[in-house]
Amino acid sequence: MSRASKNLLEGAVTLVIGLALKLFAVGVDLPVVAPTKVGVVLMCVGGALVATGLYQATRAD
């Protein structure tokens, strides 16, 4: 598996997990962090990984 496809896969999975936390963990209260805020952070990280994977895929020539 190339590095670009690995970054695309990891980014997509991270983005989906973050989106699920953002949408479905609204009523959950944890003492340390809010799951919705963790979801937003995971979506940002996932988006960055997807963008990196796309960049690496286009530069692979």
ZIBELUR-V438156 format. One record per residue. N is the residue number from 1. RES is the residue in one small letter. SS is DSSP state (~ for helix, > for strand, _ for the rest). PSI is psi in whole degrees, -180 to 180 (none if undefined). Layout:
N:RES:SS:PSI + N:RES:SS:PSI
This chain:
1:m:_:128 + 2:s:_:162 + 3:r:~:-37 + 4:a:~:-46 + 5:s:~:-32 + 6:k:~:-44 + 7:n:~:-39 + 8:l:~:-44 + 9:l:~:-48 + 10:e:~:-40 + 11:g:~:-42 + 12:a:~:-42 + 13:v:~:-44 + 14:t:~:-40 + 15:l:~:-42 + 16:v:~:-41 + 17:i:~:-43 + 18:g:~:-40 + 19:l:~:-40 + 20:a:~:-42 + 21:l:~:-42 + 22:k:~:-40 + 23:l:~:-38 + 24:f:~:-4 + 25:a:_:35 + 26:v:_:-41 + 27:g:_:4 + 28:v:_:128 + 29:d:_:118 + 30:l:_:149 + 31:p:_:-24 + 32:v:_:-53 + 33:v:_:159 + 34:a:_:127 + 35:p:~:-30 + 36:t:~:-36 + 37:k:~:-38 + 38:v:~:-37 + 39:g:~:-41 + 40:v:~:-42 + 41:v:~:-43 + 42:l:~:-37 + 43:m:~:-39 + 44:c:~:-45 + 45:v:~:-43 + 46:g:~:-41 + 47:g:~:-39 + 48:a:~:-40 + 49:l:~:-41 + 50:v:~:-44 + 51:a:~:-40 + 52:t:~:-43 + 53:g:~:-41 + 54:l:~:-41 + 55:y:~:-45 + 56:q:~:-34 + 57:a:~:-37 + 58:t:~:-28 + 59:r:_:4 + 60:a:_:-8 + 61:d:_:none
